Amino acid sequence: MRLPITYSNIVNTLLLLFPIGILILKGFGDFVLLSLAILGLYTAISEKKSPFKIKELKLFSWITTVYFLVMLFSILYADGWSAEFHHLGRKLHFLLAPLIALAIFQIDLPLKKLLLSIKTGLIIAGIVVITQFLLGLVRPSSVINANIFGDIVVAMLFLSIVQVFSEKPKERVVTFIAILAGISAILLSANRGSWMSFLILSIIYISLIYKPFLKNNSKRQLFLVLFFSIMFGFINTQTNVGKRINDTVANVQKWYSGGGSPTSVGLRMEMWKAGLSVSKQSLWFGYGYKNANKVVSEYASNNKDRIKVFTHLHNEYITNLLSAGVVGLLSLLSLLFAPLRVFIKKLSNKNTYTYSFMGILLCIGYVTFGFTHVAFGDKYVNAFYVLFMSFLLPRTIKNNDTS
């Protein structure tokens, strides 16, 4: 059955608006994903299609659904039917993910249009953040948390440059402006975790493009060396960056020595240490989603009251281990590494190379986000992952031509 043109136009419009609106409009990402889920449900009913039976959608549908069900089970296991189930609202993206993937799978959207949309989103976000900074905000981040904002901008920045060597001169101008806007937004939001992710993804990006684009092209090699040298040189000139890095080192040393007033880094270290220690007492199923901080605060040596008010442990892996045990941690890792395995395997396929390239950057980006903050603990990062994975993974699996 051929889908109506109106359906395709609506889905395409929602996809193209998502990168533009997610960072500057509260609730916009949720609106887009809910709309896509409804369209996916329409497709499932009208065409009698199940995302769990379609080859290209099976993997994504199962890993997202299982992850949601594990989080649901962790609540029931820990608190029974009296649990506060409303906390699962932030995980609904994963329950709806199969329908979202089905809606997106039905349409054909040129990748260049999506990349242009990402670049436009970066430019607008950069303008918003620079404006907020000039107005006096210490850590400008549009309308969302500075840490989440920085992570999403990092992901968008690297996704936007996957085709830079095959772009036309005019397209490269837009790409260059988007890069400058993105870097400005990352620096001004002052999220140290995002800076670390940016550095790791820079290394991954260079390693992935070296053989196909740089190996025998000295001009491109020189351009890339100069570009990254200027970029990192600019970053190093920013006193805020240097101060934050020096503060991190000093705060880690202070925590190890056990002296001084509590710092954000010290609190993280204390949560991680206590979290790993207490995880052994409920190893397989954890203490229930959203109970991690409550449990850790009881076992922490210091700053119990401050730790208790957080909603996560500033490390996605330890948070999931405490929340849902080893089962929860494995379900989290499946979201990151099951798609990554597919993308790496398909990287040699010329027909799916760009999708695989973007998928690798997305997966590794989320792996790094989880080191010091959250990978799937906030509705913005959840929405971003679900939408882009819904687009990239099925298109990577679809083409089996390995030529």
Salt bridges, closest charged atoms under 4 A:
ASP30 OD1 - HIS93 NE2 2.79
ASP30 OD2 - LYS379 NZ 3.85
GLU47 OE1 - LYS49 NZ 2.89
GLU84 OE1 - HIS86 NE2 3.92
GLU84 OE1 - HIS87 NE2 2.98
GLU167 OE2 - LYS119 NZ 2.55
GLU171 OE2 - LYS112 NZ 3.36
ASP247 OD2 - LYS243 NZ 3.07
